[in-house]
Amino acid sequence: MNAAMVHINRALKLVIRLFLVEDLVDSLKLAVFMWLMTYVGAVFNGITLLILAELLVFSVPIVYEKYKTQIDHYVGIARDQTKSIIEKIQAKLPGLAKKKAE
């Protein structure tokens, strides 16, 4: 029960942080994700999404094991480009700069 309470408290703190806009970048990511989900919901119904999720759960690990080096290479490239774009945006907009840990 204590472990469940720790997970619940952690999830609630994350939700509060996102909805009360303590970190603007993370809150914007959530807003964009929710906006995109409205379009996904308009195209698919719930049971279709569950069927697609089940197919992905069983097929993605097999594909990843087979093409691990290529996938890791391209994921690394995507991470580097995403990180550089976010750093450029944060540098141009002073309100989006992350707080540095001291």
Rosetta constraint file for C-alpha pairs under 8 A:
AtomPair CA 1 CA 5 HARMONIC 6.25 0.50
AtomPair CA 2 CA 6 HARMONIC 6.24 0.50
AtomPair CA 3 CA 7 HARMONIC 6.40 0.50
AtomPair CA 4 CA 8 HARMONIC 6.14 0.50
AtomPair CA 5 CA 9 HARMONIC 5.99 0.50
AtomPair CA 6 CA 10 HARMONIC 6.11 0.50
AtomPair CA 7 CA 11 HARMONIC 6.13 0.50
AtomPair CA 8 CA 12 HARMONIC 6.12 0.50
AtomPair CA 9 CA 13 HARMONIC 6.12 0.50
AtomPair CA 10 CA 14 HARMONIC 6.29 0.50
AtomPair CA 11 CA 15 HARMONIC 6.22 0.50
AtomPair CA 12 CA 16 HARMONIC 6.07 0.50
AtomPair CA 13 CA 17 HARMONIC 6.05 0.50
AtomPair CA 14 CA 18 HARMONIC 6.16 0.50
AtomPair CA 15 CA 19 HARMONIC 6.04 0.50
AtomPair CA 16 CA 20 HARMONIC 5.77 0.50
AtomPair CA 17 CA 21 HARMONIC 6.05 0.50
AtomPair CA 17 CA 22 HARMONIC 5.35 0.50
AtomPair CA 17 CA 23 HARMONIC 7.17 0.50
AtomPair CA 18 CA 22 HARMONIC 6.61 0.50
AtomPair CA 18 CA 23 HARMONIC 7.03 0.50
AtomPair CA 18 CA 26 HARMONIC 6.55 0.50
AtomPair CA 18 CA 27 HARMONIC 4.96 0.50
AtomPair CA 18 CA 30 HARMONIC 7.40 0.50
AtomPair CA 19 CA 27 HARMONIC 6.72 0.50
AtomPair CA 21 CA 26 HARMONIC 7.96 0.50
AtomPair CA 21 CA 27 HARMONIC 5.67 0.50
AtomPair CA 22 CA 27 HARMONIC 7.87 0.50
AtomPair CA 23 CA 27 HARMONIC 6.25 0.50
AtomPair CA 23 CA 98 HARMONIC 7.68 0.50
AtomPair CA 24 CA 28 HARMONIC 6.04 0.50
AtomPair CA 24 CA 96 HARMONIC 6.29 0.50
AtomPair CA 25 CA 29 HARMONIC 6.25 0.50
AtomPair CA 25 CA 96 HARMONIC 6.48 0.50
AtomPair CA 26 CA 30 HARMONIC 6.30 0.50
AtomPair CA 27 CA 31 HARMONIC 6.22 0.50
AtomPair CA 28 CA 32 HARMONIC 6.13 0.50
AtomPair CA 29 CA 33 HARMONIC 6.08 0.50
AtomPair CA 30 CA 34 HARMONIC 6.09 0.50
AtomPair CA 31 CA 35 HARMONIC 6.10 0.50
AtomPair CA 32 CA 36 HARMONIC 6.13 0.50
AtomPair CA 33 CA 37 HARMONIC 6.17 0.50
AtomPair CA 34 CA 38 HARMONIC 6.54 0.50
AtomPair CA 35 CA 39 HARMONIC 7.16 0.50
AtomPair CA 36 CA 40 HARMONIC 6.49 0.50
AtomPair CA 37 CA 41 HARMONIC 5.93 0.50
AtomPair CA 38 CA 42 HARMONIC 6.18 0.50
AtomPair CA 39 CA 43 HARMONIC 6.42 0.50
AtomPair CA 40 CA 44 HARMONIC 6.07 0.50
AtomPair CA 41 CA 45 HARMONIC 6.29 0.50
AtomPair CA 41 CA 46 HARMONIC 7.80 0.50
AtomPair CA 44 CA 48 HARMONIC 6.15 0.50
AtomPair CA 44 CA 49 HARMONIC 6.59 0.50
AtomPair CA 45 CA 49 HARMONIC 6.53 0.50
AtomPair CA 46 CA 50 HARMONIC 6.31 0.50
AtomPair CA 47 CA 51 HARMONIC 6.22 0.50
AtomPair CA 48 CA 52 HARMONIC 6.18 0.50
AtomPair CA 49 CA 53 HARMONIC 6.01 0.50
AtomPair CA 50 CA 54 HARMONIC 6.16 0.50
AtomPair CA 51 CA 55 HARMONIC 6.30 0.50
AtomPair CA 52 CA 56 HARMONIC 6.18 0.50
AtomPair CA 53 CA 57 HARMONIC 6.06 0.50
AtomPair CA 54 CA 58 HARMONIC 6.54 0.50
AtomPair CA 55 CA 59 HARMONIC 6.05 0.50
AtomPair CA 56 CA 60 HARMONIC 5.45 0.50
AtomPair CA 57 CA 61 HARMONIC 7.30 0.50
AtomPair CA 58 CA 62 HARMONIC 7.37 0.50
AtomPair CA 59 CA 63 HARMONIC 6.36 0.50
AtomPair CA 60 CA 64 HARMONIC 5.99 0.50
AtomPair CA 61 CA 65 HARMONIC 6.11 0.50
AtomPair CA 62 CA 66 HARMONIC 6.30 0.50
AtomPair CA 63 CA 67 HARMONIC 6.13 0.50
AtomPair CA 63 CA 68 HARMONIC 7.94 0.50
AtomPair CA 64 CA 68 HARMONIC 5.06 0.50
AtomPair CA 64 CA 71 HARMONIC 7.06 0.50
AtomPair CA 67 CA 71 HARMONIC 6.11 0.50
AtomPair CA 68 CA 72 HARMONIC 5.98 0.50
AtomPair CA 69 CA 73 HARMONIC 6.11 0.50
AtomPair CA 70 CA 74 HARMONIC 6.34 0.50
AtomPair CA 71 CA 75 HARMONIC 5.99 0.50
AtomPair CA 72 CA 76 HARMONIC 6.03 0.50
AtomPair CA 73 CA 77 HARMONIC 6.42 0.50
AtomPair CA 74 CA 78 HARMONIC 6.17 0.50
AtomPair CA 75 CA 79 HARMONIC 6.10 0.50
AtomPair CA 76 CA 80 HARMONIC 6.20 0.50
AtomPair CA 77 CA 81 HARMONIC 6.26 0.50
AtomPair CA 78 CA 82 HARMONIC 6.01 0.50
AtomPair CA 79 CA 83 HARMONIC 5.95 0.50
AtomPair CA 80 CA 84 HARMONIC 6.17 0.50
AtomPair CA 81 CA 85 HARMONIC 6.17 0.50
AtomPair CA 82 CA 86 HARMONIC 6.16 0.50
AtomPair CA 83 CA 87 HARMONIC 6.12 0.50
AtomPair CA 84 CA 88 HARMONIC 6.17 0.50
AtomPair CA 85 CA 89 HARMONIC 6.24 0.50
AtomPair CA 86 CA 90 HARMONIC 6.05 0.50
AtomPair CA 87 CA 91 HARMONIC 6.02 0.50
AtomPair CA 88 CA 92 HARMONIC 6.31 0.50
AtomPair CA 89 CA 93 HARMONIC 6.16 0.50
AtomPair CA 89 CA 96 HARMONIC 7.87 0.50
AtomPair CA 90 CA 94 HARMONIC 6.53 0.50
AtomPair CA 90 CA 95 HARMONIC 7.77 0.50
AtomPair CA 90 CA 96 HARMONIC 5.17 0.50
AtomPair CA 90 CA 97 HARMONIC 5.10 0.50
AtomPair CA 90 CA 98 HARMONIC 7.86 0.50
AtomPair CA 91 CA 96 HARMONIC 8.00 0.50
AtomPair CA 91 CA 97 HARMONIC 6.89 0.50
AtomPair CA 93 CA 97 HARMONIC 7.26 0.50
